[in-house]
Amino acid sequence: MSNFQTEDGRITGRVAGGAAPRHVAIIMDGNGRWAERLGQPRTFGHHRGVDRVREIIRAAPDLGVGILTLFAFSTENWRRPHYEVSVLMRLFKRYIIREVEDLDHERVRVRFIGEREGLPGDLQRVMAQMEERTRGNDRLLLQIALNYGSRKELVRAARHLAAEAAAGRLAPGEIGEDEFAGALYTAGVPDPDLVIRTSGEQRISNFLLWQAAYAEYAFVEECWPEFTPELFAAVLDRFANRERRFGAIAVDGAAGG
């Protein structure tokens, strides 16, 4: 475990051995269940979850993380009760308006990935404004997956490449992994090294199916409002002790699978 402490809300020190993952993706799960356990409405959990987002973003660069991708709202989440979805859309807009100045000051660049055309127009506008305001920042790249579903992303990429081939701008035989990755929302961004899911659920929920092909996974019992920067640092510590082989074998020849 790293010897870290909080100072003015920050995490000091780095992951043991300095082997922090460059890119961490998080499925922020459990806001509603956490609130229900406390006898509160599910929307109470979403409000608390926003506060936790702020803390984790602030801690990430101090822990050596350069890219943070947060799964905020999936294409399947539209199936939730209308009132809950409406609250979430208002929360997203309020968060962007409230946080853009601080994120810019902290040199965080923000990118939104997902299907924007399905979102309210006023939310799309503030998303674009935040991206433009933070475009030149370089301390942390924050990707927020909003109205995101990986299967739809893959279909979108396939259609784009098919259209390019039909127009004669790309030969079918030239389509490889690099070309496919370049047609995804995450084009140009390194794949995640570690995917974390909170709330004890052990599934990937249509998140970064292509990009996380060789990522390590960490499933933690705490719901998202309980996922403190200290717990984040502890998960990164455990990652530092893993051996990533990407299909190869261990150096000493003792392959595991």
CYANA upper distance limits for C-alpha pairs under 8 A (distance plus 0.5 A):
  1 MET  CA     15 VAL  CA      8.31
  1 MET  CA     16 ALA  CA      7.13
  1 MET  CA    234 ALA  CA      6.89
  1 MET  CA    237 ASP  CA      6.43
  1 MET  CA    238 ARG  CA      8.44
  2 SER  CA     13 GLY  CA      7.85
  2 SER  CA     14 ARG  CA      7.28
  2 SER  CA     15 VAL  CA      6.11
  2 SER  CA     16 ALA  CA      5.69
  2 SER  CA    233 ALA  CA      8.04
  2 SER  CA    234 ALA  CA      7.90
  2 SER  CA    237 ASP  CA      7.19
  3 ASN  CA     13 GLY  CA      7.31
  4 PHE  CA     11 ILE  CA      6.89
  4 PHE  CA     12 THR  CA      5.87
  4 PHE  CA     13 GLY  CA      5.77
  4 PHE  CA     14 ARG  CA      7.89
  5 GLN  CA     10 ARG  CA      8.45
  5 GLN  CA     11 ILE  CA      6.27
  5 GLN  CA     12 THR  CA      6.21
  5 GLN  CA     13 GLY  CA      8.16
  6 THR  CA     10 ARG  CA      5.65
  6 THR  CA     11 ILE  CA      5.33
  6 THR  CA     12 THR  CA      6.90
  7 GLU  CA     11 ILE  CA      7.11
  7 GLU  CA     12 THR  CA      7.65
  9 GLY  CA     55 GLU  CA      8.12
 10 ARG  CA     58 ARG  CA      7.41
 10 ARG  CA     59 ALA  CA      6.31
 10 ARG  CA     62 ASP  CA      8.15
 11 ILE  CA     59 ALA  CA      6.13
 11 ILE  CA     62 ASP  CA      6.74
 11 ILE  CA     63 LEU  CA      7.69
 11 ILE  CA    229 PRO  CA      7.53
 11 ILE  CA    230 GLU  CA      8.09
 12 THR  CA     62 ASP  CA      6.85
 12 THR  CA     63 LEU  CA      8.04
 13 GLY  CA     62 ASP  CA      7.50
 13 GLY  CA     63 LEU  CA      7.28
 14 ARG  CA     18 GLY  CA      6.65
 14 ARG  CA     20 ALA  CA      8.11
 14 ARG  CA     62 ASP  CA      7.28
 14 ARG  CA     63 LEU  CA      5.26
 14 ARG  CA     64 GLY  CA      6.85
 15 VAL  CA     19 ALA  CA      6.87
 15 VAL  CA     20 ALA  CA      6.18
 15 VAL  CA     63 LEU  CA      6.71
 15 VAL  CA     64 GLY  CA      7.92
 15 VAL  CA    233 ALA  CA      7.36
 15 VAL  CA    236 LEU  CA      6.85
 15 VAL  CA    237 ASP  CA      5.85
 15 VAL  CA    240 ALA  CA      7.67
 16 ALA  CA    237 ASP  CA      6.45
 16 ALA  CA    240 ALA  CA      7.35
 17 GLY  CA    240 ALA  CA      7.78
 18 GLY  CA     64 GLY  CA      8.19
 18 GLY  CA    240 ALA  CA      8.39
 19 ALA  CA    240 ALA  CA      5.70
 20 ALA  CA     63 LEU  CA      7.54
 20 ALA  CA     64 GLY  CA      6.13
 20 ALA  CA     65 VAL  CA      6.95
 20 ALA  CA    236 LEU  CA      6.81
 20 ALA  CA    237 ASP  CA      8.10
 20 ALA  CA    239 PHE  CA      8.02
 20 ALA  CA    240 ALA  CA      6.68
 21 PRO  CA     64 GLY  CA      7.94
 21 PRO  CA     65 VAL  CA      6.65
 21 PRO  CA    193 ASP  CA      6.13
 21 PRO  CA    194 LEU  CA      7.10
 21 PRO  CA    236 LEU  CA      7.82
 21 PRO  CA    239 PHE  CA      8.05
 21 PRO  CA    240 ALA  CA      8.19
 22 ARG  CA     64 GLY  CA      7.65
 22 ARG  CA     65 VAL  CA      5.59
 22 ARG  CA     66 GLY  CA      5.85
 22 ARG  CA     67 ILE  CA      6.75
 22 ARG  CA    192 PRO  CA      8.05
 22 ARG  CA    193 ASP  CA      7.14
 23 HIS  CA     65 VAL  CA      6.70
 23 HIS  CA     66 GLY  CA      6.62
 23 HIS  CA     67 ILE  CA      4.99
 23 HIS  CA     68 LEU  CA      6.33
 23 HIS  CA     69 THR  CA      8.20
 23 HIS  CA    190 PRO  CA      7.77
 23 HIS  CA    191 ASP  CA      7.48
 23 HIS  CA    192 PRO  CA      5.17
 23 HIS  CA    193 ASP  CA      5.96
 23 HIS  CA    194 LEU  CA      7.27
 24 VAL  CA     65 VAL  CA      7.53
 24 VAL  CA     67 ILE  CA      6.82
 24 VAL  CA     68 LEU  CA      5.57
 24 VAL  CA     69 THR  CA      6.83
 24 VAL  CA    192 PRO  CA      6.03
 24 VAL  CA    193 ASP  CA      6.61
 24 VAL  CA    194 LEU  CA      5.49
 24 VAL  CA    195 VAL  CA      6.41
 24 VAL  CA    196 ILE  CA      8.06
 25 ALA  CA     68 LEU  CA      6.22
 25 ALA  CA     69 THR  CA      4.93
 25 ALA  CA     70 LEU  CA      6.34
 25 ALA  CA     71 PHE  CA      8.18
 25 ALA  CA    192 PRO  CA      6.71
 25 ALA  CA    194 LEU  CA      6.80
 25 ALA  CA    195 VAL  CA      5.20
 25 ALA  CA    196 ILE  CA      6.78
 26 ILE  CA     68 LEU  CA      8.30
 26 ILE  CA     69 THR  CA      6.77
 26 ILE  CA     70 LEU  CA      5.56
 26 ILE  CA     71 PHE  CA      6.69
 26 ILE  CA    195 VAL  CA      6.11
 26 ILE  CA    196 ILE  CA      5.19
 26 ILE  CA    197 ARG  CA      6.28
 26 ILE  CA    198 THR  CA      8.40
 27 ILE  CA     70 LEU  CA      6.86
 27 ILE  CA     71 PHE  CA      5.54
 27 ILE  CA     72 ALA  CA      8.15
 27 ILE  CA    195 VAL  CA      8.05
 27 ILE  CA    196 ILE  CA      6.66
 27 ILE  CA    197 ARG  CA      5.18
 27 ILE  CA    198 THR  CA      7.10
 28 MET  CA     70 LEU  CA      7.48
 28 MET  CA     71 PHE  CA      6.64
 28 MET  CA     72 ALA  CA      7.33
 28 MET  CA    197 ARG  CA      6.84
 28 MET  CA    198 THR  CA      6.42
 28 MET  CA    223 CYS  CA      8.41
 28 MET  CA    224 TRP  CA      5.95
 29 ASP  CA    197 ARG  CA      7.16
 29 ASP  CA    198 THR  CA      5.74
 29 ASP  CA    199 SER  CA      6.15
 29 ASP  CA    223 CYS  CA      6.71
 29 ASP  CA    224 TRP  CA      6.08
 30 GLY  CA     34 TRP  CA      6.38
 30 GLY  CA    198 THR  CA      7.32
 30 GLY  CA    199 SER  CA      5.58
 30 GLY  CA    223 CYS  CA      5.14
 30 GLY  CA    224 TRP  CA      6.12
 30 GLY  CA    225 PRO  CA      8.20
 31 ASN  CA     35 ALA  CA      6.86
 31 ASN  CA     42 ARG  CA      7.45
 31 ASN  CA     45 GLY  CA      4.93
 31 ASN  CA     46 HIS  CA      5.93
 31 ASN  CA     48 ARG  CA      8.19
 31 ASN  CA     49 GLY  CA      6.70
 31 ASN  CA    223 CYS  CA      6.98
 31 ASN  CA    224 TRP  CA      6.45
 31 ASN  CA    225 PRO  CA      6.77
 32 GLY  CA     36 GLU  CA      6.70
 32 GLY  CA     41 PRO  CA      7.97
 32 GLY  CA     42 ARG  CA      4.62
 32 GLY  CA     43 THR  CA      7.25
 32 GLY  CA     44 PHE  CA      8.12
 32 GLY  CA     45 GLY  CA      5.74
 32 GLY  CA     46 HIS  CA      7.29
 33 ARG  CA     37 ARG  CA      6.71
 33 ARG  CA     42 ARG  CA      7.48
 33 ARG  CA     45 GLY  CA      8.26
 33 ARG  CA    223 CYS  CA      8.38
 34 TRP  CA     38 LEU  CA      7.21
 34 TRP  CA     42 ARG  CA      8.45
 34 TRP  CA     45 GLY  CA      6.85
 34 TRP  CA    223 CYS  CA      6.77
 34 TRP  CA    225 PRO  CA      7.91
 35 ALA  CA     39 GLY  CA      6.93
 35 ALA  CA     40 GLN  CA      5.50
 35 ALA  CA     41 PRO  CA      6.60
 35 ALA  CA     42 ARG  CA      5.92
 35 ALA  CA     43 THR  CA      8.25
 35 ALA  CA     44 PHE  CA      6.58
 35 ALA  CA     45 GLY  CA      5.28
 36 GLU  CA     40 GLN  CA      5.72
 36 GLU  CA     41 PRO  CA      6.62
 36 GLU  CA     42 ARG  CA      6.67
 40 GLN  CA     44 PHE  CA      6.83
 40 GLN  CA     45 GLY  CA      8.38
 41 PRO  CA     45 GLY  CA      7.90
 42 ARG  CA     46 HIS  CA      7.33
 42 ARG  CA     84 GLU  CA      8.28
 43 THR  CA     47 HIS  CA      6.94
 43 THR  CA     84 GLU  CA      7.03
 43 THR  CA     87 VAL  CA      7.58
 43 THR  CA     88 LEU  CA      8.49
 44 PHE  CA     48 ARG  CA      6.93
 45 GLY  CA     49 GLY  CA      6.46
 45 GLY  CA    225 PRO  CA      7.55
 46 HIS  CA     50 VAL  CA      6.91
 46 HIS  CA     88 LEU  CA      7.86
 47 HIS  CA     51 ASP  CA      7.42
 47 HIS  CA     91 LEU  CA      8.01
 48 ARG  CA     52 ARG  CA      7.06
 48 ARG  CA    225 PRO  CA      6.37
 49 GLY  CA     53 VAL  CA      6.83
 49 GLY  CA    224 TRP  CA      6.75
 49 GLY  CA    225 PRO  CA      5.38
 50 VAL  CA     54 ARG  CA      7.13
 50 VAL  CA     95 TYR  CA      8.04
 51 ASP  CA     55 GLU  CA      7.23
 51 ASP  CA    225 PRO  CA      8.43
 52 ARG  CA     56 ILE  CA      6.74
 52 ARG  CA    224 TRP  CA      7.88
 52 ARG  CA    225 PRO  CA      6.37
 52 ARG  CA    226 GLU  CA      8.45
 52 ARG  CA    227 PHE  CA      7.77
 52 ARG  CA    228 THR  CA      7.64
 53 VAL  CA     57 ILE  CA      6.62
 54 ARG  CA     58 ARG  CA      6.76
 55 GLU  CA     59 ALA  CA      6.71
 55 GLU  CA    228 THR  CA      8.09
 55 GLU  CA    229 PRO  CA      7.16
 56 ILE  CA     60 ALA  CA      6.54
 56 ILE  CA    228 THR  CA      7.79
 56 ILE  CA    229 PRO  CA      6.22
 56 ILE  CA    232 PHE  CA      8.13
 57 ILE  CA     61 PRO  CA      8.25
 57 ILE  CA     68 LEU  CA      8.17
 57 ILE  CA    142 LEU  CA      8.43
 58 ARG  CA     62 ASP  CA      8.26
 59 ALA  CA     63 LEU  CA      6.92
 59 ALA  CA    229 PRO  CA      6.75
 60 ALA  CA     64 GLY  CA      7.08
 60 ALA  CA     65 VAL  CA      5.71
 60 ALA  CA     66 GLY  CA      7.96
 60 ALA  CA     68 LEU  CA      8.01
 60 ALA  CA    140 LEU  CA      8.44
 61 PRO  CA     65 VAL  CA      5.52
 61 PRO  CA     66 GLY  CA      6.60
 61 PRO  CA    139 ARG  CA      7.43
 61 PRO  CA    140 LEU  CA      6.83
 63 LEU  CA    233 ALA  CA      7.46
 65 VAL  CA    140 LEU  CA      8.01
 66 GLY  CA    139 ARG  CA      7.42
 66 GLY  CA    140 LEU  CA      5.46
 66 GLY  CA    141 LEU  CA      6.81
 67 ILE  CA    140 LEU  CA      6.24
 67 ILE  CA    141 LEU  CA      5.21
 67 ILE  CA    142 LEU  CA      6.50
 67 ILE  CA    143 GLN  CA      8.13
 68 LEU  CA    140 LEU  CA      7.89
 68 LEU  CA    141 LEU  CA      6.77
 68 LEU  CA    142 LEU  CA      5.46
 68 LEU  CA    143 GLN  CA      6.66
 69 THR  CA    142 LEU  CA      6.34
 69 THR  CA    143 GLN  CA      4.97
 69 THR  CA    144 ILE  CA      6.28
 69 THR  CA    145 ALA  CA      7.62
 70 LEU  CA    142 LEU  CA      8.22
 70 LEU  CA    143 GLN  CA      6.80
 70 LEU  CA    144 ILE  CA      5.52
 70 LEU  CA    145 ALA  CA      6.49
 71 PHE  CA    144 ILE  CA      6.76
 71 PHE  CA    145 ALA  CA      5.30
 71 PHE  CA    146 LEU  CA      7.41
 71 PHE  CA    148 TYR  CA      8.38
 71 PHE  CA    207 PHE  CA      8.19
 72 ALA  CA    144 ILE  CA      6.99
 72 ALA  CA    145 ALA  CA      6.11
 72 ALA  CA    146 LEU  CA      6.00
 72 ALA  CA    147 ASN  CA      8.44
 73 PHE  CA     77 ASN  CA      6.78
 73 PHE  CA    145 ALA  CA      7.10
 73 PHE  CA    146 LEU  CA      5.31
 73 PHE  CA    147 ASN  CA      5.74
 73 PHE  CA    148 TYR  CA      7.05
 74 SER  CA     78 TRP  CA      8.18
 74 SER  CA    145 ALA  CA      8.08
 74 SER  CA    146 LEU  CA      6.89
 74 SER  CA    147 ASN  CA      5.29
 74 SER  CA    148 TYR  CA      5.21
 74 SER  CA    149 GLY  CA      6.20
 75 THR  CA    147 ASN  CA      5.36
 75 THR  CA    148 TYR  CA      5.82
 75 THR  CA    149 GLY  CA      5.81
 76 GLU  CA    149 GLY  CA      8.08
 77 ASN  CA     85 VAL  CA      8.24
 78 TRP  CA     82 HIS  CA      8.45
 78 TRP  CA     85 VAL  CA      7.21
 80 ARG  CA     84 GLU  CA      7.25
 80 ARG  CA     85 VAL  CA      7.00
 81 PRO  CA     85 VAL  CA      6.93
 82 HIS  CA     86 SER  CA      6.63
 83 TYR  CA     87 VAL  CA      6.76
 84 GLU  CA     88 LEU  CA      6.78
 85 VAL  CA     89 MET  CA      6.76
 86 SER  CA     90 ARG  CA      6.84
 87 VAL  CA     91 LEU  CA      6.58
 88 LEU  CA     92 PHE  CA      6.65
 89 MET  CA     93 LYS  CA      6.91
 89 MET  CA    120 PRO  CA      8.29
 89 MET  CA    123 LEU  CA      8.01
 90 ARG  CA     94 ARG  CA      6.58
 91 LEU  CA     95 TYR  CA      6.41
 92 PHE  CA     96 ILE  CA      6.78
 92 PHE  CA    123 LEU  CA      8.03
 93 LYS  CA     97 ILE  CA      6.82
 93 LYS  CA    122 ASP  CA      8.40
 93 LYS  CA    123 LEU  CA      5.97
 93 LYS  CA    126 VAL  CA      7.42
 93 LYS  CA    127 MET  CA      8.49
 94 ARG  CA     98 ARG  CA      6.48
 95 TYR  CA     99 GLU  CA      6.28
 96 ILE  CA    100 VAL  CA      6.18
 96 ILE  CA    126 VAL  CA      7.31
 96 ILE  CA    127 MET  CA      7.56
 96 ILE  CA    130 MET  CA      7.49
 97 ILE  CA    126 VAL  CA      7.58
 99 GLU  CA    103 LEU  CA      6.54
100 VAL  CA    104 ASP  CA      6.56
100 VAL  CA    130 MET  CA      6.54
100 VAL  CA    133 ARG  CA      8.26
100 VAL  CA    134 THR  CA      8.45
101 GLU  CA    105 HIS  CA      6.65
102 ASP  CA    106 GLU  CA      6.62
103 LEU  CA    107 ARG  CA      6.74
103 LEU  CA    108 VAL  CA      5.73
103 LEU  CA    109 ARG  CA      8.11
103 LEU  CA    134 THR  CA      8.10
104 ASP  CA    108 VAL  CA      6.21
104 ASP  CA    109 ARG  CA      7.76
104 ASP  CA    133 ARG  CA      7.60
104 ASP  CA    134 THR  CA      5.93
104 ASP  CA    137 ASN  CA      7.60
106 GLU  CA    139 ARG  CA      7.91
107 ARG  CA    134 THR  CA      7.85
107 ARG  CA    137 ASN  CA      5.12
107 ARG  CA    138 ASP  CA      6.39
107 ARG  CA    139 ARG  CA      5.73
107 ARG  CA    140 LEU  CA      7.33
108 VAL  CA    134 THR  CA      7.07
108 VAL  CA    137 ASN  CA      5.97
108 VAL  CA    138 ASP  CA      6.90
108 VAL  CA    139 ARG  CA      6.18
108 VAL  CA    140 LEU  CA      5.27
108 VAL  CA    141 LEU  CA      6.40
108 VAL  CA    142 LEU  CA      7.16
109 ARG  CA    131 GLU  CA      7.66
109 ARG  CA    134 THR  CA      5.29
109 ARG  CA    135 ARG  CA      6.11
109 ARG  CA    136 GLY  CA      7.39
109 ARG  CA    137 ASN  CA      5.44
109 ARG  CA    138 ASP  CA      6.96
109 ARG  CA    139 ARG  CA      8.14
109 ARG  CA    140 LEU  CA      6.66
109 ARG  CA    141 LEU  CA      5.36
109 ARG  CA    142 LEU  CA      6.42
110 VAL  CA    130 MET  CA      7.42
110 VAL  CA    131 GLU  CA      5.91
110 VAL  CA    134 THR  CA      6.68
110 VAL  CA    135 ARG  CA      7.68
110 VAL  CA    141 LEU  CA      6.59
110 VAL  CA    142 LEU  CA      5.29
110 VAL  CA    143 GLN  CA      6.37
110 VAL  CA    144 ILE  CA      7.94
111 ARG  CA    131 GLU  CA      6.37
111 ARG  CA    141 LEU  CA      8.05
111 ARG  CA    142 LEU  CA      6.71
111 ARG  CA    143 GLN  CA      5.25
111 ARG  CA    144 ILE  CA      6.80
112 PHE  CA    127 MET  CA      7.80
112 PHE  CA    131 GLU  CA      8.28
112 PHE  CA    143 GLN  CA      6.07
112 PHE  CA    144 ILE  CA      5.31
112 PHE  CA    145 ALA  CA      6.38
112 PHE  CA    146 LEU  CA      7.12
113 ILE  CA    143 GLN  CA      7.22
113 ILE  CA    144 ILE  CA      6.62
113 ILE  CA    145 ALA  CA      5.29
113 ILE  CA    146 LEU  CA      6.68
113 ILE  CA    147 ASN  CA      8.48
113 ILE  CA    148 TYR  CA      7.20
113 ILE  CA    185 TYR  CA      6.18
113 ILE  CA    186 THR  CA      7.68
114 GLY  CA    145 ALA  CA      6.27
114 GLY  CA    146 LEU  CA      5.87
114 GLY  CA    147 ASN  CA      5.68
114 GLY  CA    148 TYR  CA      4.63
114 GLY  CA    149 GLY  CA      7.57
114 GLY  CA    153 GLU  CA      8.11
114 GLY  CA    185 TYR  CA      7.47
115 GLU  CA    119 LEU  CA      8.16
115 GLU  CA    146 LEU  CA      7.89
115 GLU  CA    147 ASN  CA      6.04
115 GLU  CA    148 TYR  CA      6.67
116 ARG  CA    124 GLN  CA      7.06
116 ARG  CA    146 LEU  CA      8.30
116 ARG  CA    147 ASN  CA      7.48
118 GLY  CA    147 ASN  CA      7.83
119 LEU  CA    123 LEU  CA      7.26
119 LEU  CA    124 GLN  CA      7.03
119 LEU  CA    147 ASN  CA      7.87
120 PRO  CA    124 GLN  CA      6.88
121 GLY  CA    125 ARG  CA      6.83
122 ASP  CA    126 VAL  CA      7.07
123 LEU  CA    127 MET  CA      6.68
124 GLN  CA    128 ALA  CA      6.78
125 ARG  CA    129 GLN  CA      6.78
126 VAL  CA    130 MET  CA      6.61
127 MET  CA    131 GLU  CA      6.81
128 ALA  CA    132 GLU  CA      6.71
129 GLN  CA    133 ARG  CA      6.54
130 MET  CA    134 THR  CA      6.67
131 GLU  CA    135 ARG  CA      6.24
148 TYR  CA    152 LYS  CA      8.48
148 TYR  CA    153 GLU  CA      8.21
148 TYR  CA    207 PHE  CA      8.37
149 GLY  CA    153 GLU  CA      6.77
149 GLY  CA    206 ASN  CA      6.25
149 GLY  CA    207 PHE  CA      6.84
150 SER  CA    154 LEU  CA      6.67
150 SER  CA    206 ASN  CA      5.70
150 SER  CA    207 PHE  CA      5.82
150 SER  CA    208 LEU  CA      6.01
150 SER  CA    209 LEU  CA      6.41
150 SER  CA    210 TRP  CA      8.31
151 ARG  CA    155 VAL  CA      6.75
151 ARG  CA    206 ASN  CA      7.11
151 ARG  CA    209 LEU  CA      8.11
152 LYS  CA    156 ARG  CA      6.51
153 GLU  CA    157 ALA  CA      6.71
153 GLU  CA    184 LEU  CA      6.95
153 GLU  CA    185 TYR  CA      7.66
154 LEU  CA    158 ALA  CA      6.69
154 LEU  CA    184 LEU  CA      7.58
154 LEU  CA    210 TRP  CA      8.42
155 VAL  CA    159 ARG  CA      6.64
156 ARG  CA    160 HIS  CA      6.71
156 ARG  CA    184 LEU  CA      8.34
157 ALA  CA    161 LEU  CA      6.77
157 ALA  CA    180 PHE  CA      7.17
157 ALA  CA    183 ALA  CA      5.45
157 ALA  CA    184 LEU  CA      6.21
158 ALA  CA    162 ALA  CA      6.54
158 ALA  CA    180 PHE  CA      8.00
158 ALA  CA    183 ALA  CA      8.46
159 ARG  CA    163 ALA  CA      6.57
160 HIS  CA    164 GLU  CA      6.77
160 HIS  CA    183 ALA  CA      7.60
161 LEU  CA    165 ALA  CA      6.67
161 LEU  CA    170 LEU  CA      8.24
161 LEU  CA    175 ILE  CA      8.33
161 LEU  CA    180 PHE  CA      8.07
161 LEU  CA    183 ALA  CA      7.93
162 ALA  CA    166 ALA  CA      6.56
163 ALA  CA    167 ALA  CA      6.61
164 GLU  CA    168 GLY  CA      6.88
164 GLU  CA    169 ARG  CA      5.79
164 GLU  CA    170 LEU  CA      6.02
165 ALA  CA    169 ARG  CA      6.26
165 ALA  CA    170 LEU  CA      5.03
165 ALA  CA    171 ALA  CA      6.03
165 ALA  CA    172 PRO  CA      6.53
166 ALA  CA    170 LEU  CA      8.41
170 LEU  CA    174 GLU  CA      7.26
170 LEU  CA    175 ILE  CA      8.21
171 ALA  CA    175 ILE  CA      7.67
175 ILE  CA    179 GLU  CA      6.15
175 ILE  CA    180 PHE  CA      7.39
176 GLY  CA    180 PHE  CA      6.72
177 GLU  CA    181 ALA  CA      6.51
178 ASP  CA    182 GLY  CA      6.57
179 GLU  CA    183 ALA  CA      7.11
180 PHE  CA    184 LEU  CA      7.46
181 ALA  CA    186 THR  CA      8.16
181 ALA  CA    187 ALA  CA      6.51
182 GLY  CA    186 THR  CA      8.17
182 GLY  CA    187 ALA  CA      5.08
182 GLY  CA    188 GLY  CA      7.28
183 ALA  CA    187 ALA  CA      6.83
191 ASP  CA    211 GLN  CA      5.64
191 ASP  CA    212 ALA  CA      6.90
191 ASP  CA    215 ALA  CA      8.32
192 PRO  CA    211 GLN  CA      7.19
192 PRO  CA    212 ALA  CA      6.41
192 PRO  CA    215 ALA  CA      6.44
193 ASP  CA    212 ALA  CA      8.08
193 ASP  CA    214 TYR  CA      7.95
193 ASP  CA    215 ALA  CA      5.22
193 ASP  CA    216 GLU  CA      6.63
194 LEU  CA    215 ALA  CA      5.69
194 LEU  CA    216 GLU  CA      5.20
194 LEU  CA    217 TYR  CA      6.21
194 LEU  CA    218 ALA  CA      7.89
194 LEU  CA    239 PHE  CA      8.13
195 VAL  CA    212 ALA  CA      8.10
195 VAL  CA    215 ALA  CA      7.05
195 VAL  CA    216 GLU  CA      6.72
195 VAL  CA    217 TYR  CA      5.35
195 VAL  CA    218 ALA  CA      6.77
196 ILE  CA    217 TYR  CA      6.37
196 ILE  CA    218 ALA  CA      5.24
196 ILE  CA    219 PHE  CA      6.37
196 ILE  CA    220 VAL  CA      7.94
197 ARG  CA    201 GLU  CA      7.71
197 ARG  CA    202 GLN  CA      7.98
197 ARG  CA    204 ILE  CA      8.45
197 ARG  CA    217 TYR  CA      8.40
197 ARG  CA    218 ALA  CA      6.90
197 ARG  CA    219 PHE  CA      5.47
197 ARG  CA    220 VAL  CA      6.80
198 THR  CA    219 PHE  CA      6.60
198 THR  CA    220 VAL  CA      5.54
198 THR  CA    221 GLU  CA      6.65
198 THR  CA    222 GLU  CA      6.25
198 THR  CA    223 CYS  CA      5.70
198 THR  CA    224 TRP  CA      6.12
198 THR  CA    227 PHE  CA      7.94
199 SER  CA    219 PHE  CA      8.34
199 SER  CA    220 VAL  CA      6.79
199 SER  CA    221 GLU  CA      5.41
199 SER  CA    222 GLU  CA      5.41
199 SER  CA    223 CYS  CA      4.42
199 SER  CA    224 TRP  CA      7.07
200 GLY  CA    219 PHE  CA      6.56
200 GLY  CA    220 VAL  CA      5.86
200 GLY  CA    221 GLU  CA      4.51
200 GLY  CA    222 GLU  CA      7.14
200 GLY  CA    223 CYS  CA      7.91
201 GLU  CA    219 PHE  CA      7.50
201 GLU  CA    221 GLU  CA      8.26
202 GLN  CA    219 PHE  CA      6.70
208 LEU  CA    212 ALA  CA      6.13
209 LEU  CA    213 ALA  CA      7.06
214 TYR  CA    246 PHE  CA      6.77
216 GLU  CA    239 PHE  CA      8.23
216 GLU  CA    244 ARG  CA      8.49
218 ALA  CA    235 VAL  CA      7.86
222 GLU  CA    226 GLU  CA      6.14
222 GLU  CA    227 PHE  CA      6.58
223 CYS  CA    227 PHE  CA      6.94
227 PHE  CA    231 LEU  CA      6.49
227 PHE  CA    232 PHE  CA      7.34
228 THR  CA    232 PHE  CA      6.78
229 PRO  CA    233 ALA  CA      6.67
230 GLU  CA    234 ALA  CA      6.83
231 LEU  CA    235 VAL  CA      6.79
232 PHE  CA    236 LEU  CA      6.87
233 ALA  CA    237 ASP  CA      6.73
234 ALA  CA    238 ARG  CA      6.99
235 VAL  CA    239 PHE  CA      6.89
236 LEU  CA    240 ALA  CA      6.82
237 ASP  CA    241 ASN  CA      7.39
238 ARG  CA    242 ARG  CA      7.42
245 ARG  CA    249 ILE  CA      6.67
245 ARG  CA    250 ALA  CA      7.31
248 ALA  CA    255 ALA  CA      8.37
249 ILE  CA    253 GLY  CA      6.59
249 ILE  CA    254 ALA  CA      7.39
249 ILE  CA    255 ALA  CA      5.13
249 ILE  CA    256 GLY  CA      7.67
250 ALA  CA    254 ALA  CA      6.08
250 ALA  CA    255 ALA  CA      5.78
250 ALA  CA    256 GLY  CA      8.19
